[in-house]
Amino acid sequence: MARAAGGHGRAGQRRTARDWTKDHGLLLANIALFLVFFGGMVFSGAAEYSEDQLAHGQPAVTLLGYLGTGAFLEATFENWESEFLQMGMYVILTVFLFQKGSSESKPVGREAPQDEDPRDADLKPATPWPVRRGGWILKLYEHSLSIMFLLLFLASLALHAVGGANEYSSEQRSHGEAPVTVFEYLATSRFWFESFQNWQSEFLAVAVLVGASVYLRERGSPESKPVAEPHYETGA
């Protein structure tokens, strides 16, 4: 009987773990894909960097050595900054702007649940603590998503500049020219070219999603309207 009870307990634990995985599957899948592709970037980046070093008569780098180079910082954070800029701007723009017929827009001409003032909400034990606390804490909390993306964007932008300045200075030295500071690097066309080439692609992708979701469908996806819903229906 004791063994049976233990077996049931373990089975219950396994079911709980499966349930948790199912409940968080979207996040877990994206984290897993990030780790796979980030690892691929590191390995291929180290190989490419070593090839360039050898071509210029410099020693190759180890994998850990590559992680400390300006090339790694620059390549990583110039991409991250564009992603955080895209998502942050998307969160903010969807507060004020609409796209008739798009599943990515709030409904046109009527109130959406996202517009409700949390100060008028019926407070429950499960209500987020900042809402129950009120005041300036609630003020920050009701804009916390865009604030988070802004801070991540600024941090990535700064690390892009640091890594870029390091790599740019290495190239300058190899040509017998003076290195640059981070602030001097911010004034170069290279920094802005790296930024704009990523930023433009992010907003193009958002524009395609917003526009395409008016007319195209993906059954089962919350990013799509129901397949049989008319094109003019907007939002959820």
Backbone as CSV, one residue per row, in Angstrom:
resi,resn,N_x,N_y,N_z,CA_x,CA_y,CA_z,C_x,C_y,C_z
1,MET,0.824,-1.207,0.000,0.000,0.000,0.000,0.856,1.255,0.000
2,ALA,1.967,1.194,0.741,2.868,2.355,0.798,3.472,2.609,-0.566
3,ARG,3.862,1.487,-1.266,4.444,1.666,-2.595,3.435,2.240,-3.552
4,ALA,2.183,1.774,-3.444,1.140,2.281,-4.347,0.924,3.764,-4.124
5,ALA,0.895,4.163,-2.834,0.700,5.582,-2.538,1.846,6.399,-3.103
6,GLY,3.101,5.865,-2.938,4.247,6.582,-3.474,4.167,6.693,-4.985
7,GLY,3.722,5.599,-5.628,3.592,5.633,-7.081,2.603,6.682,-7.532
8,HIS,1.465,6.738,-6.807,0.471,7.748,-7.170,1.029,9.148,-6.973
9,GLY,1.832,9.333,-5.905,2.415,10.642,-5.646,3.350,11.065,-6.761
10,ARG,4.210,10.112,-7.201,5.136,10.420,-8.286,4.383,10.693,-9.587
11,ALA,3.329,9.914,-9.825,2.529,10.136,-11.034,1.896,11.510,-11.001
12,GLY,1.429,11.892,-9.784,0.852,13.224,-9.656,1.864,14.308,-9.931
13,GLN,3.107,14.087,-9.448,4.159,15.051,-9.696,4.466,15.150,-11.185
14,ARG,4.493,13.996,-11.861,4.757,13.993,-13.300,3.660,14.720,-14.052
15,ARG,2.429,14.499,-13.645,1.322,15.201,-14.294,1.436,16.703,-14.063
16,THR,1.823,17.096,-12.865,1.992,18.509,-12.565,3.087,19.122,-13.427
17,ALA,4.196,18.394,-13.592,5.290,18.884,-14.429,4.843,19.019,-15.882
18,ARG,4.080,18.029,-16.353,3.577,18.112,-17.729,2.619,19.280,-17.886
19,ASP,1.782,19.458,-16.883,0.845,20.578,-16.939,1.587,21.911,-16.960
20,TRP,2.626,22.022,-16.132,3.403,23.260,-16.089,4.073,23.517,-17.437
21,THR,4.623,22.453,-18.020,5.271,22.598,-19.325,4.269,23.031,-20.388
22,LYS,3.066,22.442,-20.333,2.032,22.830,-21.293,1.612,24.282,-21.089
23,ASP,1.473,24.674,-19.831,1.050,26.042,-19.524,2.077,27.082,-19.976
24,HIS,3.350,26.690,-20.053,4.421,27.625,-20.394,5.138,27.224,-21.685
25,GLY,4.453,26.450,-22.512,5.082,25.911,-23.717,5.595,26.961,-24.685
26,LEU,4.844,28.047,-24.860,5.252,29.070,-25.824,6.552,29.741,-25.377
27,LEU,6.638,30.072,-24.101,7.853,30.685,-23.566,9.021,29.711,-23.642
28,LEU,8.806,28.460,-23.218,9.876,27.477,-23.207,10.397,27.194,-24.618
29,ALA,9.491,27.109,-25.584,9.913,26.846,-26.957,10.768,27.987,-27.500
30,ASN,10.370,29.218,-27.195,11.138,30.359,-27.691,12.495,30.466,-26.997
31,ILE,12.552,30.145,-25.708,13.839,30.144,-25.013,14.751,29.070,-25.599
32,ALA,14.191,27.892,-25.862,14.983,26.812,-26.445,15.514,27.201,-27.828
33,LEU,14.650,27.784,-28.662,15.086,28.211,-29.993,16.152,29.299,-29.897
34,PHE,15.970,30.221,-28.938,16.978,31.255,-28.738,18.328,30.635,-28.408
35,LEU,18.354,29.678,-27.476,19.610,29.063,-27.066,20.269,28.312,-28.222
36,VAL,19.463,27.634,-29.023,20.011,26.907,-30.175,20.655,27.873,-31.166
37,PHE,19.922,28.913,-31.534,20.430,29.840,-32.537,21.539,30.728,-31.985
38,PHE,21.460,31.058,-30.687,22.529,31.850,-30.081,23.815,31.036,-30.035
39,GLY,23.683,29.760,-29.686,24.857,28.888,-29.707,25.444,28.776,-31.097
40,GLY,24.570,28.652,-32.103,25.054,28.604,-33.484,25.774,29.879,-33.872
41,MET,25.252,31.015,-33.413,25.892,32.292,-33.714,27.277,32.374,-33.086
42,VAL,27.388,31.920,-31.828,28.673,31.980,-31.126,29.713,31.093,-31.812
43,PHE,29.346,29.857,-32.110,30.293,28.934,-32.741,30.721,29.425,-34.124
44,SER,29.753,29.814,-34.946,30.100,30.276,-36.286,30.815,31.620,-36.242
45,GLY,30.430,32.476,-35.289,31.093,33.771,-35.155,32.542,33.620,-34.740
46,ALA,32.812,32.701,-33.799,34.191,32.457,-33.371,35.027,31.922,-34.526
47,ALA,34.438,31.028,-35.325,35.164,30.478,-36.469,35.470,31.563,-37.500
48,GLU,34.476,32.393,-37.777,34.676,33.472,-38.753,35.700,34.486,-38.254
49,TYR,35.645,34.801,-36.956,36.580,35.768,-36.375,38.004,35.219,-36.426
50,SER,38.171,33.937,-36.128,39.494,33.317,-36.170,40.048,33.295,-37.593
51,GLU,39.193,33.009,-38.554,39.633,33.031,-39.951,40.134,34.413,-40.344
52,ASP,39.439,35.437,-39.901,39.846,36.805,-40.202,41.156,37.144,-39.495
53,GLN,41.300,36.667,-38.254,42.543,36.896,-37.516,43.733,36.253,-38.232
54,LEU,43.578,35.012,-38.638,44.652,34.297,-39.317,45.009,34.956,-40.648
55,ALA,43.996,35.457,-41.343,44.241,36.125,-42.624,45.065,37.394,-42.458
56,HIS,45.015,37.984,-41.273,45.769,39.206,-40.991,47.003,38.932,-40.131
57,GLY,47.411,37.660,-40.067,48.619,37.316,-39.336,48.476,37.345,-37.836
58,GLN,47.245,37.290,-37.331,46.969,37.310,-35.903,46.563,35.904,-35.442
59,PRO,46.743,35.602,-34.168,46.363,34.273,-33.673,44.847,34.087,-33.644
60,ALA,44.423,32.852,-33.833,43.000,32.532,-33.729,42.561,32.650,-32.266
61,VAL,41.261,32.722,-32.051,40.738,32.845,-30.687,39.988,31.580,-30.299
62,THR,39.950,31.331,-29.004,39.132,30.246,-28.490,37.677,30.707,-28.440
63,LEU,36.790,29.764,-28.144,35.373,30.114,-28.042,35.146,31.118,-26.921
64,LEU,35.775,30.866,-25.767,35.631,31.805,-24.652,36.306,33.131,-24.960
65,GLY,37.422,33.076,-25.675,38.101,34.308,-26.054,37.250,35.164,-26.963
66,TYR,36.489,34.519,-27.840,35.612,35.256,-28.762,34.533,36.013,-28.005
67,LEU,34.044,35.434,-26.892,32.987,36.088,-26.127,33.442,37.413,-25.512
68,GLY,34.751,37.601,-25.409,35.269,38.845,-24.857,35.670,39.866,-25.893
69,THR,35.393,39.581,-27.159,35.785,40.505,-28.223,34.700,41.538,-28.512
70,GLY,35.131,42.647,-29.069,34.171,43.664,-29.493,33.283,43.160,-30.609
71,ALA,33.819,42.259,-31.440,33.031,41.713,-32.551,31.810,40.965,-32.039
72,PHE,31.982,40.198,-30.954,30.851,39.455,-30.387,29.821,40.409,-29.804
73,LEU,30.273,41.376,-29.012,29.341,42.339,-28.428,28.579,43.097,-29.502
74,GLU,29.303,43.531,-30.519,28.680,44.312,-31.585,27.632,43.490,-32.329
75,ALA,28.013,42.264,-32.717,27.099,41.417,-33.486,25.860,41.054,-32.682
76,THR,26.040,40.808,-31.382,24.922,40.392,-30.538,23.956,41.534,-30.273
77,PHE,24.492,42.638,-29.775,23.610,43.679,-29.260,23.068,44.620,-30.328
78,GLU,23.680,44.657,-31.509,23.058,45.456,-32.566,21.775,44.779,-33.035
79,ASN,21.706,43.443,-32.889,20.473,42.733,-33.208,19.468,42.828,-32.069
80,TRP,19.930,42.679,-30.850,19.014,42.742,-29.714,18.354,44.107,-29.623
81,GLU,19.126,45.170,-29.878,18.551,46.511,-29.752,17.391,46.696,-30.719
82,SER,17.522,46.146,-31.921,16.452,46.309,-32.907,15.203,45.539,-32.506
83,GLU,15.397,44.360,-31.902,14.246,43.577,-31.459,13.498,44.281,-30.328
84,PHE,14.250,44.796,-29.364,13.603,45.479,-28.244,12.964,46.796,-28.686
85,LEU,13.586,47.489,-29.636,12.983,48.707,-30.180,11.675,48.377,-30.883
86,GLN,11.696,47.336,-31.698,10.495,46.939,-32.432,9.342,46.607,-31.491
87,MET,9.609,45.753,-30.498,8.546,45.324,-29.608,8.064,46.471,-28.724
88,GLY,8.994,47.299,-28.243,8.597,48.428,-27.415,7.738,49.421,-28.166
89,MET,8.149,49.753,-29.399,7.374,50.688,-30.208,6.025,50.086,-30.582
90,TYR,6.000,48.778,-30.811,4.741,48.125,-31.166,3.754,48.197,-30.005
91,VAL,4.253,47.951,-28.784,3.402,48.058,-27.599,2.828,49.469,-27.483
92,ILE,3.669,50.487,-27.686,3.229,51.873,-27.536,2.291,52.289,-28.668
93,LEU,2.634,51.955,-29.905,1.818,52.386,-31.047,0.423,51.770,-31.018
94,THR,0.318,50.532,-30.528,-1.001,49.886,-30.495,-1.902,50.464,-29.402
95,VAL,-1.349,51.305,-28.526,-2.179,52.010,-27.554,-3.022,53.071,-28.255
96,PHE,-2.407,53.746,-29.250,-3.045,54.919,-29.858,-3.552,54.694,-31.282
97,LEU,-2.930,53.770,-32.012,-3.236,53.608,-33.433,-4.016,52.325,-33.693
98,PHE,-4.780,52.342,-34.783,-5.636,51.221,-35.151,-5.365,50.806,-36.594
99,GLN,-5.711,49.569,-36.897,-5.684,49.084,-38.273,-6.949,48.275,-38.493
100,LYS,-7.905,48.874,-39.201,-9.181,48.204,-39.423,-8.981,46.857,-40.108
101,GLY,-9.562,45.842,-39.523,-9.507,44.499,-40.083,-8.347,43.661,-39.597
102,SER,-7.408,44.257,-38.857,-6.234,43.505,-38.418,-6.454,42.881,-37.048
103,SER,-5.988,41.649,-36.887,-6.055,40.995,-35.580,-5.056,41.601,-34.610
104,GLU,-4.133,42.404,-35.122,-3.106,43.015,-34.282,-3.557,44.343,-33.687
105,SER,-4.747,44.796,-34.036,-5.240,46.091,-33.582,-6.355,45.908,-32.552
106,LYS,-6.508,46.903,-31.682,-7.698,46.934,-30.830,-8.911,47.239,-31.710
107,PRO,-10.110,46.874,-31.271,-11.305,47.174,-32.066,-11.444,48.671,-32.312
108,VAL,-11.942,49.002,-33.498,-12.135,50.403,-33.865,-13.525,50.856,-33.417
109,GLY,-13.595,51.997,-32.732,-14.888,52.581,-32.381,-15.536,52.044,-31.134
110,ARG,-14.872,51.172,-30.400,-15.441,50.691,-29.139,-14.318,50.415,-28.148
111,GLU,-14.684,50.411,-26.887,-13.691,50.232,-25.836,-13.135,48.800,-25.847
112,ALA,-11.867,48.702,-25.524,-11.214,47.402,-25.382,-10.881,47.175,-23.914
113,PRO,-10.807,45.937,-23.466,-10.474,45.668,-22.052,-9.158,46.312,-21.631
114,GLN,-8.216,46.437,-22.585,-6.916,47.023,-22.257,-7.016,48.503,-21.884
115,ASP,-8.128,49.153,-22.268,-8.292,50.580,-21.991,-8.912,50.861,-20.620
116,GLU,-9.372,49.814,-19.947,-10.049,50.009,-18.670,-9.089,50.557,-17.618
117,ASP,-9.550,51.504,-16.842,-8.735,52.099,-15.782,-8.653,51.119,-14.607
118,PRO,-7.467,50.667,-14.242,-7.343,49.695,-13.136,-7.799,50.263,-11.798
119,ARG,-7.886,51.580,-11.694,-8.331,52.205,-10.443,-9.807,51.953,-10.193
120,ASP,-10.543,51.583,-11.259,-11.967,51.296,-11.123,-12.253,49.805,-11.007
121,ALA,-11.208,48.991,-10.996,-11.386,47.535,-10.994,-11.796,47.037,-9.617
122,ASP,-12.535,45.938,-9.607,-12.869,45.264,-8.355,-11.639,44.482,-7.901
123,LEU,-11.106,44.844,-6.745,-9.876,44.231,-6.274,-10.145,42.842,-5.693
124,LYS,-9.264,41.900,-6.053,-9.360,40.523,-5.589,-7.992,40.106,-5.052
125,PRO,-7.928,38.997,-4.323,-6.611,38.530,-3.849,-5.619,38.294,-4.989
126,ALA,-6.132,37.869,-6.147,-5.243,37.588,-7.276,-4.905,38.836,-8.097
127,THR,-5.526,39.966,-7.775,-5.203,41.202,-8.482,-3.735,41.543,-8.246
128,PRO,-2.984,41.910,-9.289,-1.565,42.238,-9.116,-1.347,43.255,-7.998
129,TRP,-0.286,43.041,-7.214,-0.017,43.888,-6.053,0.057,45.374,-6.399
130,PRO,0.713,45.788,-7.493,0.760,47.226,-7.781,-0.622,47.853,-7.958
131,VAL,-1.579,47.095,-8.483,-2.938,47.628,-8.653,-3.575,47.835,-7.283
132,ARG,-3.375,46.883,-6.395,-3.930,47.018,-5.043,-3.230,48.118,-4.253
133,ARG,-1.952,48.337,-4.547,-1.179,49.366,-3.829,-1.557,50.760,-4.296
134,GLY,-1.749,50.937,-5.614,-2.134,52.238,-6.150,-0.996,53.247,-6.146
135,GLY,-1.346,54.532,-6.365,-0.366,55.602,-6.341,0.651,55.516,-7.459
136,TRP,1.887,55.980,-7.176,2.925,56.021,-8.213,3.363,54.625,-8.621
137,ILE,3.210,53.653,-7.717,3.570,52.281,-8.066,2.640,51.756,-9.165
138,LEU,1.358,52.046,-9.054,0.419,51.661,-10.099,0.713,52.410,-11.395
139,LYS,1.072,53.693,-11.275,1.385,54.489,-12.467,2.531,53.860,-13.245
140,LEU,3.553,53.408,-12.540,4.663,52.736,-13.201,4.229,51.385,-13.772
141,TYR,3.441,50.659,-12.988,3.043,49.311,-13.395,2.197,49.317,-14.661
142,GLU,1.316,50.314,-14.807,0.443,50.325,-15.981,1.198,50.693,-17.255
143,HIS,2.470,51.076,-17.119,3.328,51.313,-18.290,4.603,50.468,-18.212
144,SER,4.578,49.444,-17.372,5.797,48.678,-17.094,6.294,47.895,-18.301
145,LEU,5.399,47.464,-19.189,5.827,46.682,-20.346,6.667,47.536,-21.296
146,SER,6.188,48.746,-21.597,6.956,49.622,-22.486,8.234,50.110,-21.803
147,ILE,8.187,50.327,-20.486,9.385,50.746,-19.754,10.455,49.655,-19.824
148,MET,10.042,48.408,-19.656,10.995,47.307,-19.731,11.682,47.266,-21.088
149,PHE,10.890,47.359,-22.164,11.476,47.319,-23.505,12.389,48.515,-23.751
150,LEU,12.016,49.686,-23.237,12.865,50.860,-23.392,14.215,50.658,-22.711
151,LEU,14.202,50.132,-21.481,15.448,49.903,-20.757,16.307,48.845,-21.447
152,LEU,15.675,47.783,-21.941,16.424,46.752,-22.662,17.014,47.304,-23.956
153,PHE,16.253,48.165,-24.636,16.754,48.786,-25.859,17.964,49.662,-25.569
154,LEU,17.866,50.505,-24.539,18.964,51.409,-24.203,20.204,50.635,-23.761
155,ALA,20.009,49.574,-22.980,21.141,48.756,-22.552,21.807,48.078,-23.748
156,SER,21.004,47.555,-24.669,21.553,46.908,-25.862,22.255,47.911,-26.758
157,LEU,21.668,49.104,-26.879,22.288,50.157,-27.679,23.658,50.522,-27.111
158,ALA,23.737,50.632,-25.787,25.006,50.977,-25.147,26.054,49.883,-25.367
159,LEU,25.651,48.616,-25.217,26.594,47.519,-25.401,26.990,47.369,-26.862
160,HIS,26.067,47.664,-27.778,26.401,47.708,-29.203,27.481,48.752,-29.447
161,ALA,27.334,49.921,-28.827,28.308,51.002,-29.003,29.662,50.624,-28.409
162,VAL,29.659,49.995,-27.229,30.914,49.587,-26.593,31.638,48.543,-27.445
163,GLY,30.899,47.504,-27.848,31.508,46.470,-28.677,31.951,46.994,-30.028
164,GLY,31.123,47.852,-30.629,31.461,48.417,-31.926,32.693,49.301,-31.868
165,ALA,32.792,50.098,-30.803,33.955,50.971,-30.647,35.225,50.146,-30.485
166,ASN,35.121,49.043,-29.744,36.273,48.157,-29.546,36.728,47.552,-30.871
167,GLU,35.777,47.054,-31.637,36.111,46.417,-32.911,36.611,47.449,-33.923
168,TYR,35.963,48.596,-33.959,36.366,49.666,-34.874,37.783,50.148,-34.543
169,SER,38.087,50.259,-33.259,39.415,50.686,-32.834,40.476,49.667,-33.225
170,SER,40.142,48.376,-33.133,41.088,47.331,-33.552,41.412,47.464,-35.034
171,GLU,40.403,47.745,-35.821,40.620,47.930,-37.256,41.437,49.186,-37.522
172,GLN,41.165,50.233,-36.748,41.927,51.465,-36.896,43.413,51.231,-36.605
173,ARG,43.701,50.510,-35.532,45.099,50.232,-35.164,45.801,49.415,-36.240
174,SER,45.075,48.442,-36.805,45.695,47.606,-37.835,46.044,48.396,-39.089
175,HIS,45.412,49.555,-39.272,45.705,50.432,-40.415,46.576,51.621,-40.004
176,GLY,47.127,51.548,-38.792,48.007,52.603,-38.337,47.305,53.892,-37.959
177,GLU,46.012,53.796,-37.642,45.249,54.988,-37.273,44.851,54.935,-35.801
178,ALA,44.395,56.069,-35.291,44.090,56.177,-33.863,42.778,55.468,-33.533
179,PRO,42.711,54.846,-32.352,41.438,54.240,-31.915,40.430,55.327,-31.563
180,VAL,39.182,54.889,-31.341,38.126,55.846,-31.017,37.518,55.508,-29.671
181,THR,36.934,56.511,-29.040,36.162,56.277,-27.822,34.749,55.831,-28.211
182,VAL,33.993,55.424,-27.212,32.617,55.014,-27.474,31.813,56.183,-28.044
183,PHE,31.986,57.373,-27.486,31.232,58.528,-27.966,31.654,58.926,-29.381
184,GLU,32.928,58.762,-29.694,33.387,59.041,-31.058,32.812,58.023,-32.036
185,TYR,32.710,56.781,-31.574,32.133,55.754,-32.437,30.663,56.032,-32.729
186,LEU,29.949,56.595,-31.748,28.540,56.935,-31.958,28.354,57.952,-33.079
187,ALA,29.400,58.704,-33.385,29.316,59.722,-34.435,29.712,59.185,-35.806
188,THR,30.083,57.902,-35.881,30.497,57.336,-37.162,29.292,56.848,-37.966
189,SER,29.444,56.824,-39.267,28.370,56.322,-40.128,28.203,54.814,-39.954
190,ARG,29.276,54.134,-39.583,29.201,52.678,-39.405,28.217,52.300,-38.312
191,PHE,28.265,53.003,-37.174,27.345,52.695,-36.074,25.900,52.850,-36.524
192,TRP,25.600,53.938,-37.204,24.228,54.198,-37.609,23.789,53.294,-38.746
193,PHE,24.723,52.921,-39.615,24.383,51.959,-40.666,24.001,50.618,-40.049
194,GLU,24.793,50.161,-39.057,24.484,48.897,-38.388,23.122,48.953,-37.702
195,SER,22.810,50.099,-37.104,21.533,50.231,-36.410,20.371,50.292,-37.390
196,PHE,20.470,51.167,-38.383,19.349,51.350,-39.312,19.070,50.103,-40.144
197,GLN,20.101,49.341,-40.496,19.865,48.153,-41.314,19.061,47.111,-40.554
198,ASN,19.173,47.125,-39.215,18.367,46.217,-38.400,17.002,46.807,-38.072
199,TRP,16.954,48.084,-37.743,15.682,48.703,-37.372,14.668,48.637,-38.506
200,GLN,15.115,48.929,-39.720,14.164,48.971,-40.835,13.526,47.603,-41.080
201,SER,14.318,46.536,-40.918,13.768,45.205,-41.165,12.730,44.819,-40.114
202,GLU,12.929,45.274,-38.871,11.982,44.949,-37.812,10.621,45.593,-38.068
203,PHE,10.624,46.849,-38.469,9.352,47.535,-38.704,8.693,47.059,-39.995
204,LEU,9.494,46.604,-40.957,8.913,45.993,-42.154,8.157,44.722,-41.774
205,ALA,8.767,43.896,-40.895,8.113,42.656,-40.470,6.800,42.939,-39.749
206,VAL,6.793,43.966,-38.887,5.564,44.328,-38.172,4.503,44.812,-39.153
207,ALA,4.903,45.647,-40.105,3.947,46.162,-41.087,3.330,45.029,-41.903
208,VAL,4.147,44.045,-42.282,3.630,42.898,-43.041,2.640,42.105,-42.193
209,LEU,2.964,41.885,-40.916,2.058,41.137,-40.039,0.739,41.872,-39.845
210,VAL,0.814,43.176,-39.581,-0.400,43.968,-39.353,-1.277,43.973,-40.593
211,GLY,-0.672,44.205,-41.746,-1.442,44.268,-42.983,-1.942,42.909,-43.448
212,ALA,-1.088,41.892,-43.357,-1.463,40.563,-43.847,-2.551,39.929,-42.994
213,SER,-2.594,40.269,-41.691,-3.596,39.659,-40.814,-5.011,40.147,-41.118
214,VAL,-5.136,41.178,-41.955,-6.466,41.616,-42.387,-7.078,40.571,-43.312
215,TYR,-6.262,40.021,-44.212,-6.781,39.166,-45.279,-6.375,37.694,-45.160
216,LEU,-5.291,37.408,-44.456,-4.797,36.038,-44.359,-5.066,35.466,-42.982
217,ARG,-5.110,34.156,-42.869,-5.473,33.492,-41.622,-4.480,32.384,-41.294
218,GLU,-4.387,32.074,-40.014,-3.653,30.903,-39.545,-4.508,30.252,-38.466
219,ARG,-5.187,29.183,-38.839,-6.107,28.535,-37.920,-5.393,28.100,-36.646
220,GLY,-5.954,28.454,-35.509,-5.408,28.065,-34.220,-4.464,29.078,-33.608
221,SER,-4.058,30.098,-34.369,-3.115,31.080,-33.836,-3.840,32.318,-33.320
222,PRO,-3.489,32.808,-32.124,-4.112,34.039,-31.616,-3.655,35.272,-32.377
223,GLU,-2.633,35.124,-33.211,-2.191,36.242,-34.043,-3.066,36.399,-35.287
224,SER,-3.983,35.471,-35.478,-4.883,35.491,-36.630,-6.324,35.589,-36.152
225,LYS,-7.169,36.191,-36.978,-8.608,36.145,-36.709,-9.131,34.745,-37.037
226,PRO,-10.300,34.380,-36.513,-10.912,33.126,-36.935,-11.000,33.061,-38.462
227,VAL,-10.798,31.889,-39.014,-10.686,31.739,-40.468,-11.923,32.264,-41.197
228,ALA,-13.109,32.053,-40.632,-14.345,32.454,-41.317,-14.752,33.895,-41.029
229,GLU,-13.998,34.615,-40.207,-14.379,35.978,-39.844,-14.151,36.941,-41.012
230,PRO,-15.063,37.892,-41.226,-14.897,38.843,-42.334,-13.624,39.678,-42.212
231,HIS,-13.128,40.154,-43.341,-11.893,40.937,-43.349,-12.020,42.211,-42.522
232,TYR,-13.219,42.792,-42.470,-13.344,44.083,-41.808,-13.368,43.992,-40.286
233,GLU,-13.565,42.763,-39.739,-13.574,42.612,-38.293,-12.179,42.916,-37.745
234,THR,-12.143,43.702,-36.673,-10.874,44.195,-36.148,-10.644,43.717,-34.723
235,GLY,-9.433,43.253,-34.442,-9.065,42.880,-33.082,-9.803,41.666,-32.592
236,ALA,-9.752,41.500,-31.258,-10.389,40.329,-30.652,-11.721,40.731,-30.030
